[in-house]
């Protein structure tokens, strides 16, 4: 084994987190609006959910995967409506007049919790982890006590990406005027809403196929 299970997990966590999706857009927008702490709280929510899904995939809990597949319609519908709500809320939000104001603890907790829910509402994440587990030999070359190290690596790798993204974006937030932030809100809100509509359409397709 060239790399340790922990380093392999880091690579998987980074690979799962890095592609730009609705969570990435939310992280960027929240980093601009509320600072790097708000963006990091958003990203850490996704990292925790990634680690949970990685645990399910690594330990081969097929029954859980079957349940998620069975309720994929409801998960997709709920996730899609939640994204639409966040997108519309972001579009309509008023740019902060005091960009230096630190976010309250309740705001950070809300950002973290909402992202955990959104990420867990996407069963495709579990399928992605299942494929990666097979590719990395989880259960064959990585076994027993090595699996928790791999899962810890997933958490660290995903969290490292969100720290980099939120920190990088947060560093430039002071250069954005309220007028620019208004457009950031509208663009990011539109993108997140589009992802939500896509999830709702996917739920409708699932319902049609099962009818």
Residue, then its C-alpha position, 0 to 999 in steps of 0.5 A: x500500500x503506497x499511501x496510508x488509509x488516512x491519506x487515502x481517505x483524505x484524497x477521497x474526502x477532497x475528491x467528494x468536496x471539491x466539485x462545485x455544486x449547491x453546497x459549494x455555491x452556498x459556502x462561497x456566498x456565505x463566506x462573502x456575506x458572513x465571513x470565513x467562519x460562516x463559510x467554514x461552518x457551511x463546509x464543515x456540515x458537508x464534511x460531517x455528512x460526507x464522513x457519515x456516508x463514508x462510514x456507511x459505505x466503508x462498513x458495507x451497510x447495504x441495508x441502509x443503502x437500500x432504505x435510502x434508495x427506497x426513499x430516494x423520491x422523498x429525499x430528492x423532493x425534500x432536498x430540492x424544495x430545501x434548496x429552492x427555499x435557500x435559493x429564493x431566500x438568498x436572492x431576496x436577502x439584503x447585502x450586509x452593511x457591516x461586512x466586519x460583523x462577526x456571525x453569531x453562534x446561532x447563525x454558525x450552528x444554523x449554517x452547519x445544521x442546514x448543510x448536514x441536512x442538505x448533504x444527507x438528503x442526497x443519496x447519490x453521495x452514498x453511491x459515490x462513496x460506494x464506488x470509491x470504496x470499491x476503487x480503494x479496496x475498502x474491505x480488501x486491502x483496507x480492513x478492520x482497524x484501518x477503516x476508521x482511519x480511512x473515515x477520519x481521513x475523509x473528514x479531514x480531507x473534506x474539511x480541509x477543502x472547505x477551510x481553503x475555500x471559505x478562507x480564500x473567498x472570505x479574504x476578498x469579501x471586504x472588496x465587495x461593495x453592497x451593490x456587488x454583494x447584491x449581484x452575488x446574492x442574486x447569482x448564487x441564489x439563482x444557481x442554488x434554486x436551479x439545483x433545487x429545481x433539478x432535484x425536484x425534477x429528478x424526484x418526479x422522474x423517480x415517481x413516474x418510473x415507479x408508478 
